[in-house]
Amino acid sequence: MKTVKKNGITIRPEEQKDRRAVEELARDSFFNVYRPGCLEHYVLHVMRDSFDFVKELDFVMEKGGELIGQNVFVKAKIRADSGKDIPIVTMGPICIRNDLKRKGYGKMLLDYSLERAKEMGFGAVCFEGNIAFYGKSGFDYASKFGIRYHGLPEGADSSFFLCKELIPGYLKDVTGEYKTPDIYFVDEKEAEEFDKTFPPKQKLKLPGQLFG
Ligand SMILES: CC(C)(COP(=O)(O)OP(=O)(O)OC[C@H]1O[C@@H](n2cnc3c(N)ncnc32)[C@H](O)[C@@H]1OP(=O)(O)O)[C@@H](O)C(=O)NCCC(=O)NCCS
């Protein structure tokens, strides 16, 4: 898989030796954002060796040789109402180092990795995210594609559930349901134990968190 170098920024495949630093980065970036503390560093820790993890789409971003971002993809499917399973990918965790957020690096990493996913032949990407960020890279509400989120009651707000076709028309005649791959649902007790192997950090309950 190729590496891109532009204006002092490198995006390259994650290597085994990067793993702990990437987990530290994800922990710092996600900590207290969606819940007190976070689980994403543990999700990364367990997912990389899982069957559906897309090794070719496991990226780190560096600036001046320092790690500043990461993104990963996992194979997933839409269970179509026709009874067929439609292969897609899901994405994340994706993050950018705290002091460099909102400077365009996230979008650069996202757009680069979506291009690579497209080159690999994946037809669509679905996941949970904020349209304010992902909309700029061509994502729309999954409901507009006729894709429902597993377990969400009809009529409930599904604006967190986003989709982008990588192959135009890939979901044209598809309606169905998407279920987040099991690998994302880590055991919170295990995550807690894993978190103790990192420097102590204060968990905070903050307004705007989704869980907690
Ligand atoms: C989300 C994240 C990856 C975005 O990367 P970033 O480098 O900060 O974002 P960018 O600067 O590339 O953003 C591009 C545009 O997307 C929008 N955007 C980005 N983050 C946003 C946010 N948190 N809320 C609203 N809009 C946002 C903005 O319009 C932004 O342009 P602007 O800053 O000129 O207004 C990064 O902020 C991050 O690591 N957050 C914590 C972890 C996380 O939430 N990951 C995503 C989980 S789904």
The ligand as an ORCA input file, in Angstrom:
! r2SCAN-3c Opt
* xyz 0 1
  C     -13.297     14.080     14.379
  C     -11.845     14.357     13.988
  C     -11.189     13.096     13.442
  C     -11.872     15.447     12.895
  O     -10.546     15.750     12.513
  P     -10.083     17.275     12.483
  O      -8.715     17.323     11.929
  O     -10.292     17.861     13.831
  O     -11.154     17.891     11.486
  P     -10.906     18.833     10.226
  O     -10.135     20.043     10.628
  O     -10.352     18.041      9.098
  O     -12.425     19.221      9.933
  C     -12.888     19.581      8.680
  C     -14.259     20.187      8.869
  O     -15.165     19.235      9.431
  C     -16.026     19.884     10.384
  N     -15.757     19.363     11.733
  C     -14.662     18.686     12.168
  N     -14.801     18.319     13.448
  C     -15.997     18.788     13.843
  C     -16.709     18.742     15.068
  N     -16.214     18.114     16.156
  N     -17.925     19.319     15.124
  C     -18.444     19.968     14.047
  N     -17.808     20.038     12.852
  C     -16.611     19.459     12.754
  C     -15.708     21.358     10.332
  O     -16.568     21.966      9.390
  C     -14.285     21.358      9.832
  O     -13.963     22.536      9.154
  P     -13.685     23.903     10.000
  O     -12.796     23.553     11.165
  O     -13.063     24.777      8.983
  O     -15.047     24.366     10.450
  C     -11.009     14.888     15.188
  O     -11.542     16.106     15.626
  C     -10.923     13.946     16.344
  O      -9.957     13.202     16.455
  N     -11.920     13.961     17.285
  C     -11.926     13.089     18.450
  C     -12.172     11.667     18.058
  C     -13.461     11.523     17.253
  O     -14.499     12.049     17.612
  N     -13.381     10.760     16.147
  C     -14.492     10.543     15.261
  C     -15.399      9.500     15.778
  S     -16.780      9.237     14.691
*
